[in-house]
Amino acid sequence: MQRFSFVLIFILVLITEVKATVNDNNDELSWTTAMGNARNTRRLIPSLTTEFSGSTWTTIFNSSSQDTTVFGAGAGINGDLYLFVTDSRYGSADYMLCLTTNGDIRWKMYLESPPRMMNTAVSNIVSDQVNNLLYYTSTWADTGSFVSKICRVFYPQTHHPAQECVNTYKISSNFLAPLALSTKADLLITSVIENAPAAFNTTTFEMLWSDSETMGSDPSADYKADPFTGDIYWIGGDDNMGKMNSNGTRLFINDTNSGGNRDFALDSQRQIVVRAWQNMSDHDWPLIVSAWNVENTGLHERWQWKDDNNNTMNTDCTPPMIDAQNGITYFVNLPYAIALDTNTGTRRWQTEVVTKSDMDNLDLAAECTAFNEQSRVVYVFVKSTKAPFKLMLIAVHADTGKILRQMDVARTDSKIVKSFCPMLIGNEMIYISWLTGAYPDLVPLTITGVPQLS
């Protein structure tokens, strides 16, 4: 009897630990927004073997109008990369492409298009790992009319995917309208006509609700779905943060201050959102990082962080990124990478990741960060805007701030017009992408895959 009790207790503890692990990684199981997941970690955990060889590779697509489209990349259950590519100087996207973790083309699928219409808009690609599906929206137009499509892609991990689309006139024709997935409620969240937030059923594509009195997500930001509650969060162009439940009931619309980008990170476990902004009422326009409690039907500021001593000249900041398991918020305000306690806003560590002389000589800018919670590595992505143009990836230990490695990803004489945030695949590899040149000249899209730090 005593041995049976011991075994039972052991099994219960094991189940609890596995459940906790699943909950911790819940929002890393699907690539649901343009920024990755709700916590902005930009990491996806594959459920199948990736077969990554461990070698660095690079591939280039000589497209002429990539800088006019949304680089709405997604990653699949086997770590494959999905992206839109165009062969047209004027269109946004002609087909969806699938690259394996070794840089090989698995498939190329043309978008479903109406007769005699040109593609003018595509959303980001949403990857649903639970059901092994991809979602996207596209807009098509001729001289006098337009139609939008909401689509799903089946069997993306195979060499023979299939797509199914439904026409709609409700989705906004704005090609920057973000798309997000609530796996909790089986909803696709996007903006409809006049930039109102709306939800569509993932199976029927029927629009279930919209709120025409509320401004939807700013085109430069995202809708974020809480993986535990199904609630939807976003910041609109009016700097108001909105929260709705999965039934479309408005829970709050509150101001989050002004200035800076409208990206934010959501800590679902603590019900806290964190955002960086600039105080325009202060003549120095200082950089401020704020956290708000969002668990109830109101937005209540929890803390503010302001660096008064070290870095008053640079107000650029990467979108915050949250380690939900340990309650830490990371961001980069060059020359520093900074870690704050998510509960209190107190500084855990601050590390100089580039020198101030390099910042001036190379005109460096931090593009964004990515985080591997398991290996405890924060990846800082830095771009130079002076020739010779460079992209650098700096690995920092998440607990100590120690610099582990600095790697030159690219060096080119052509101007890097746009670079995209790294995408971490499990503990194995990283996708990094960028555009060089200037429209309407040739604007090649370069994608490279590199190993993560082991």
Sequence and secondary structure as in RCSB ss.txt:
>XXXX:A:sequence
MQRFSFVLIFILVLITEVKATVNDNNDELSWTTAMGNARNTRRLIPSLTTEFSGSTWTTIFNSSSQDTTVFGAGA
GINGDLYLFVTDSRYGSADYMLCLTTNGDIRWKMYLESPPRMMNTAVSNIVSDQVNNLLYYTSTWADTGSFVSKI
CRVFYPQTHHPAQECVNTYKISSNFLAPLALSTKADLLITSVIENAPAAFNTTTFEMLWSDSETMGSDPSADYKA
DPFTGDIYWIGGDDNMGKMNSNGTRLFINDTNSGGNRDFALDSQRQIVVRAWQNMSDHDWPLIVSAWNVENTGLH
ERWQWKDDNNNTMNTDCTPPMIDAQNGITYFVNLPYAIALDTNTGTRRWQTEVVTKSDMDNLDLAAECTAFNEQS
RVVYVFVKSTKAPFKLMLIAVHADTGKILRQMDVARTDSKIVKSFCPMLIGNEMIYISWLTGAYPDLVPLTITGV
PQLS
>XXXX:A:secstr
 HHHHHHHHHHHHHHHHHHHHHHHTGGGS B BTTBSTT   EE  SS     S  EEEEE  S GGGS    EE
 TTS EEEEE   SS S SEEEEE TTS EEEEEE    TT EEEEE   EEETTTTEEEEEEEEE SS EEEEE
EEEE TTSSS EEEEEEES B S TT   EEETTTTEEEEEETTTEEEEEETTT  EEEE TTS  B TTS  EE
 TTT  EEEEBTTSEEEEE TT  EEEEEE  SSS   EEEETTTTEEEEEEE TTSTT  EEEEEEE SSSS E
EEEEEE  SS SS       EEETTTTEEEEEETTEEEEEETTT  EEEEEE S HHHHHHHTEEEEEEEEETTT
TEEEEEEEE SSSEEEEEEEEETTT  EEEEEEEEEESS EEEEEEEEEETTTEEEEEEEES TTS   EEEEEE
E   
